């Protein structure tokens, strides 16, 4: 049985238990027109929906955790790191460490072991000519890197950094700019993006910007943009 079916079944069982605790039988919910029972039944349905959504989110988190645990078990190249004609290689295998925007960012780990946290670009240059182990995923003859010498670098997918300027549109509860859906974190906003004096959830902040011209930058993958800034304000 698929996991989402198990999650839905669990939510239904818990819902029945909540009904029982409220003193409402299943028969009463559907046959008794008492307003109090209808009110409780409505609350139960909402609780079941929330629990089902939480179960789906937990399943997604577990899938992401499994993916992170298994990154070192994907493809692997070991050998001397070289830089030839604008391309990093290991054993003559081209390696993609990220685009120019990413390479020019200060990294979190000291990959070349010189005691300094430098840009990804400078860390890689510090490793040129040395033996390295690069993990990742092969894609059309290129290794898309996830780790260098066991240290995490990035999720092994090719993405494109873009800066977009256009009208923010709301369609069926999702937000779009220039035809790309904006992937928003499901949390409270850290900044007041719509400038209404309130810190709200991210979706509410964007609701306050809907219909306006905005600037969004971030990474694009499969017609989705993962934003880094909205109107110059970090996500």
C-alpha positions in Angstrom: 0.0 0.0 0.0 1.4 3.4 -0.9 2.5 5.7 1.9 0.0 8.5 1.0 -2.9 5.9 1.3 -1.6 4.9 4.7 -1.4 8.6 5.7 -5.0 9.2 4.6 -6.2 6.0 6.4 -4.5 7.1 9.6 -6.1 10.6 9.3 -9.5 8.9 8.9 -9.0 6.7 11.9 -7.8 9.6 14.1 -10.9 11.6 12.9 -13.2 8.8 14.0 -11.4 8.8 17.4 -12.0 12.6 17.7 -15.6 12.2 16.9 -15.9 9.5 19.6 -14.2 11.8 22.1 -16.6 14.6 21.2 -19.5 12.2 21.9 -20.6 12.1 18.2 -21.1 8.9 16.4 -20.5 8.5 12.7 -24.3 7.9 12.2 -25.1 11.0 14.1 -22.8 13.1 12.0 -24.6 12.2 8.8 -28.1 11.6 10.0 -28.6 14.1 12.9 -29.3 17.7 11.8 -28.5 19.1 15.2 -26.5 22.3 14.8 -24.0 21.4 17.5 -23.2 18.1 15.9 -22.8 19.8 12.6 -20.4 22.3 14.2 -18.3 19.6 15.7 -18.4 17.6 12.5 -17.1 20.6 10.6 -14.2 21.0 13.1 -13.4 17.3 12.8 -13.2 17.6 9.0 -10.9 20.6 9.3 -8.7 18.7 11.8 -8.5 15.7 9.5 -7.5 17.9 6.6 -4.8 19.6 8.7 -3.5 16.2 9.9 -3.5 14.8 6.3 -1.5 17.9 5.2 0.9 17.5 8.1 1.4 13.8 7.2 2.2 14.8 3.6 4.7 17.4 4.7 6.4 14.8 7.1 6.6 12.3 4.2 8.2 15.0 2.0 10.7 15.8 4.8 11.5 12.1 5.1 12.1 11.8 1.4 14.4 14.8 1.4 16.3 13.4 4.4 16.7 10.1 2.6 18.0 11.9 -0.5 20.5 13.8 1.6 21.7 10.6 3.3 22.1 8.9 -0.1 23.9 11.6 -1.9 27.3 10.0 -1.2 25.9 6.7 -2.6 25.3 8.2 -6.1 27.9 8.7 -8.8 31.5 9.3 -7.8 34.8 10.4 -9.4 38.2 10.2 -7.7 41.4 11.7 -9.1 43.2 14.9 -9.8 41.1 18.1 -10.2 42.0 20.1 -13.3 40.7 23.2 -15.0 40.7 23.1 -18.7 39.2 25.6 -21.2 36.7 27.0 -18.6 35.7 23.5 -17.3 36.6 21.7 -14.1 37.5 18.0 -14.7 38.3 14.9 -12.6 40.0 12.1 -14.7 38.9 14.1 -17.8 35.3 13.9 -16.6 33.7 17.4 -16.8 32.3 18.4 -13.4 29.6 21.0 -12.9 30.0 22.7 -9.5 27.4 25.5 -10.2 26.8 28.5 -12.3 28.8 31.8 -12.2 26.4 33.3 -9.6 27.0 30.4 -7.3 30.7 30.1 -7.9 31.2 33.8 -6.8 29.5 33.2 -3.4 31.4 32.6 -0.2 31.1 28.9 0.7 30.4 27.4 4.1 33.2 24.9 4.2 37.0 25.2 3.7 37.3 22.7 0.8 41.0 23.5 0.0 42.1 23.4 3.7 43.9 26.7 3.6 42.1 28.0 6.8 40.0 30.5 5.0 36.3 30.6 3.8 36.5 31.8 0.3 34.2 31.9 -2.8 33.4 28.6 -4.3 35.5 29.6 -7.3 38.6 30.3 -5.1 38.1 27.1 -3.0 38.0 25.1 -6.2 41.1 26.8 -7.6 42.9 25.9 -4.4 42.1 22.2 -5.1 43.3 22.2 -8.7 46.2 19.8 -9.1 45.3 17.8 -6.0 43.5 14.5 -5.6 39.8 14.9 -4.8 36.7 12.8 -4.4 33.6 14.3 -6.0 30.2 12.8 -5.5 27.1 13.7 -7.5 25.0 12.6 -10.4 26.0 11.9 -14.0 24.0 13.9 -16.5 24.8 13.8 -20.3 28.5 13.1 -19.8 29.0 15.6 -16.9 29.1 14.9 -13.2 26.8 17.4 -11.3 28.6 17.7 -8.0 27.0 17.4 -4.6 30.1 16.9 -2.4 33.8 17.6 -2.5 35.9 15.2 -0.3 32.8 14.3 1.7 31.8 17.9 2.3 28.4 19.0 1.1 28.3 21.6 -1.7 24.9 21.7 -3.3 21.9 19.6 -4.4 23.1 17.9 -7.6 20.8 19.5 -10.2 21.5 22.0 -12.9 19.7 25.3 -12.2 19.8 28.7 -13.8 20.0 32.0 -11.8 17.7 34.7 -13.2 16.4 38.1 -12.3 12.8 38.7 -13.3 10.8 41.9 -13.4 7.1 41.7 -14.1 3.6 41.7 -12.7 3.1 39.3 -9.7 0.0 37.2 -10.4 -2.0 35.0 -8.1 -3.6 31.9 -9.7 -5.4 29.3 -7.6 -3.5 30.2 -4.5 -0.1 30.2 -6.2 2.0 33.1 -7.3 3.6 33.6 -10.7 6.0 36.0 -12.4 6.6 35.9 -16.1 4.9 32.5 -16.3 7.1 30.9 -13.6 5.6 29.7 -10.3 7.3 31.1 -7.2 8.2 28.4 -4.7 7.5 30.0 -1.3 8.7 28.6 2.1 5.7 27.7 4.3 6.6 29.9 7.2 6.4 33.4 8.6 8.1 36.1 6.6 11.2 37.6 8.0 10.6 40.9 6.3 7.6 43.1 5.4 7.6 42.6 1.6 4.3 44.3 0.9 5.1 47.2 3.2 1.8 47.1 5.2 3.5 47.3 8.6 2.9 43.7 9.4 5.0 40.6 9.4 2.8 37.9 7.9 3.2 34.4 6.4 5.0 34.4 3.1 1.8 33.7 1.1 0.1 36.6 2.8 3.0 38.9 2.1 2.8 38.1 -1.6 -0.9 38.5 -1.6 -0.3 42.1 -0.7 2.0 42.4 -3.7 -0.3 40.7 -6.2 -1.0 42.8 -9.2 2.1 45.0 -8.7 5.3 45.1 -10.7 8.0 43.3 -8.6 11.6 42.1 -9.1 12.4 38.5 -8.1 15.7 36.7 -8.4 16.6 33.1 -7.8 17.1 29.7 -9.3 14.8 28.3 -12.0 14.2 24.6 -12.3 11.3 23.0 -14.2 9.3 26.2 -14.7 9.6 27.0 -11.0 11.7 29.8 -9.5 13.1 29.3 -6.0 13.4 33.0 -4.9 16.4 34.4 -3.1 15.1 38.1 -3.1 11.9 39.9 -3.7 12.3 43.6 -4.5 15.9 43.3 -3.3 14.8 41.9 0.1 16.2 38.5 1.0 13.8 35.6 1.5 
